[in-house]
Amino acid sequence: MLKRLTIYILALSLLVLAACEKDDLGKTRVDDISDEVYEELVEWYFFYETQKIVTLELDLDSIEWYKDTPQYEQAAKNAENYKARPEHIFPNDLYLRGDDYTETENYYMKKLREFDLSMRVYDWDESGEKLVLLNEEEYEELRDEIKEGLKIKDSDDMFGKYIE
């Protein structure tokens, strides 16, 4: 009986341990970043990626894709507090709150701003039919650094479904 109870307790402990190790978005995967800030950083990452796709593909039907998201609803609620339009707060108010962020949080906030700027320099390709990034290498380096550093998974993308 004691042996059976010990095995049962051990199996239950392993199940609890496995459940605790589940890597859900919203639970930070990086030391020195709070859960809330982690989720917001990931939202900014996928917002920039989604905007790049919409911009470079000139998908005018998708230009206001963000208005269908829960993040936009929250931005609309927060807009009055910041005396701003929801579009200026979307996908979240991370950059507006003025919280006392950790060194790591500040680092990734800065990297995400650089990432955004790297995507704002584009022009028509030689055929004149397609927009291309002029600094694709810088964009890719920043994308990879942020994605690897924050341990972002493609499955974390909360915005891609809005432009499919």
C-alpha positions as CSV (number, residue, x, y, z in Angstrom):
1,M,0.0,0.0,0.0
2,L,2.8,2.4,0.9
3,K,4.6,1.7,-2.3
4,R,1.5,2.3,-4.4
5,L,0.9,5.6,-2.5
6,T,4.5,6.7,-3.1
7,I,4.2,6.0,-6.9
8,Y,0.9,7.9,-7.0
9,I,2.5,10.9,-5.2
10,L,5.5,10.8,-7.5
11,A,3.3,10.7,-10.6
12,L,1.2,13.5,-9.4
13,S,4.3,15.6,-8.6
14,L,5.6,15.1,-12.1
15,L,2.3,16.2,-13.6
16,V,2.3,19.4,-11.5
17,L,5.9,20.1,-12.4
18,A,5.2,19.6,-16.1
19,A,2.2,22.0,-15.9
20,C,4.3,24.6,-14.2
21,E,6.9,24.5,-17.0
22,K,4.4,25.2,-19.7
23,D,5.6,28.1,-21.8
24,D,2.5,30.3,-22.2
25,L,2.6,33.8,-23.6
26,G,2.2,36.2,-20.8
27,K,4.6,34.3,-18.6
28,T,8.0,35.7,-19.1
29,R,10.6,33.5,-20.6
30,V,13.4,36.0,-19.8
31,D,15.0,36.9,-16.5
32,D,14.6,40.5,-15.3
33,I,11.4,41.0,-17.3
34,S,8.0,41.0,-15.6
35,D,5.1,38.9,-17.1
36,E,3.2,42.1,-18.0
37,V,6.1,43.8,-19.7
38,Y,7.0,40.5,-21.5
39,E,3.6,40.2,-23.0
40,E,3.6,43.8,-24.1
41,L,7.1,43.5,-25.7
42,V,5.9,40.4,-27.7
43,E,2.8,42.4,-28.8
44,W,5.0,45.2,-30.1
45,Y,7.3,42.7,-31.9
46,F,4.3,41.1,-33.7
47,F,2.7,44.5,-34.4
48,Y,5.8,45.7,-36.2
49,E,6.1,42.4,-38.1
50,T,2.4,42.6,-39.2
51,Q,2.7,46.2,-40.2
52,K,5.8,45.4,-42.3
53,I,3.8,42.7,-44.2
54,V,0.8,45.0,-44.7
55,T,3.1,47.9,-45.9
56,L,5.3,46.0,-48.2
57,E,2.5,44.0,-49.8
58,L,0.4,47.2,-50.2
59,D,-2.6,45.4,-48.9
60,L,-4.9,48.3,-48.7
61,D,-7.8,46.0,-47.6
62,S,-5.8,45.2,-44.5
63,I,-4.5,48.6,-43.7
64,E,-6.7,48.9,-40.6
65,W,-6.4,45.3,-39.6
66,Y,-5.6,46.3,-36.0
67,K,-9.1,47.7,-35.4
68,D,-10.5,44.2,-35.0
69,T,-8.2,43.2,-32.2
70,P,-8.8,43.1,-28.4
71,Q,-5.6,45.2,-28.1
72,Y,-7.3,48.0,-30.1
73,E,-10.4,47.8,-27.8
74,Q,-8.1,48.3,-24.8
75,A,-6.3,51.1,-26.6
76,A,-9.6,52.8,-27.3
77,K,-10.4,52.6,-23.5
78,N,-6.9,54.0,-22.6
79,A,-7.0,56.8,-25.2
80,E,-8.8,59.3,-23.0
81,N,-6.3,58.8,-20.2
82,Y,-3.5,59.8,-22.5
83,K,-5.4,62.3,-24.5
84,A,-4.4,60.4,-27.6
85,R,-6.0,58.5,-30.4
86,P,-6.3,54.7,-30.0
87,E,-3.9,54.2,-33.0
88,H,-1.2,56.0,-31.1
89,I,-1.5,53.6,-28.1
90,F,-1.9,50.4,-30.0
91,P,-0.9,47.6,-29.4
92,N,-0.4,48.7,-25.7
93,D,0.7,51.6,-23.6
94,L,4.1,50.2,-22.7
95,Y,6.0,53.3,-24.0
96,L,3.5,55.8,-22.5
97,R,3.2,54.6,-18.9
98,G,6.5,55.9,-17.7
99,D,7.0,52.9,-15.3
100,D,10.3,52.2,-13.7
101,Y,11.5,49.5,-16.1
102,T,14.4,47.1,-15.4
103,E,17.6,47.3,-17.4
104,T,16.6,44.3,-19.5
105,E,13.1,45.7,-20.2
106,N,14.6,49.0,-21.2
107,Y,17.1,47.2,-23.5
108,Y,14.3,45.4,-25.4
109,M,12.1,48.5,-25.5
110,K,15.0,50.3,-27.2
111,K,15.7,47.4,-29.6
112,L,12.0,47.3,-30.6
113,R,12.1,51.0,-31.5
114,E,15.2,50.3,-33.6
115,F,13.4,47.4,-35.2
116,D,10.5,49.7,-36.0
117,L,12.8,52.3,-37.6
118,S,14.6,49.6,-39.6
119,M,11.3,48.9,-41.3
120,R,10.4,52.4,-42.2
121,V,13.1,52.8,-44.9
122,Y,11.7,51.3,-48.0
123,D,11.4,52.1,-51.7
124,W,10.2,50.6,-54.9
125,D,12.2,47.7,-56.4
126,E,13.8,48.1,-59.8
127,S,10.6,47.0,-61.6
128,G,8.7,49.7,-59.8
129,E,6.0,47.1,-58.9
130,K,6.9,46.1,-55.4
131,L,8.1,47.9,-52.2
132,V,11.3,46.5,-50.6
133,L,13.2,47.3,-47.4
134,L,16.3,49.3,-48.2
135,N,18.1,48.0,-45.1
136,E,16.9,44.4,-45.1
137,E,20.1,43.2,-43.3
138,E,19.7,45.6,-40.4
139,Y,16.0,44.6,-40.1
140,E,16.9,40.8,-40.1
141,E,19.6,41.2,-37.5
142,L,17.3,43.2,-35.2
143,R,14.4,40.7,-35.8
144,D,16.6,37.7,-35.0
145,E,18.2,39.4,-31.9
146,I,14.8,40.4,-30.4
147,K,13.1,37.1,-31.3
148,E,15.9,35.0,-29.8
149,G,16.6,37.2,-26.8
150,L,12.9,37.3,-25.8
151,K,12.5,33.6,-26.8
152,I,9.5,34.5,-29.0
153,K,7.8,31.7,-30.8
154,D,5.9,32.0,-34.1
155,S,2.9,30.5,-32.3
156,D,2.9,33.6,-30.0
157,D,1.7,35.7,-33.0
158,M,-1.6,37.3,-31.9
159,F,-2.0,39.5,-35.0
160,G,-1.2,37.4,-38.1
161,K,-4.8,36.0,-38.2
162,Y,-6.1,39.5,-38.8
163,I,-4.4,39.9,-42.1
164,E,-4.8,36.4,-43.6
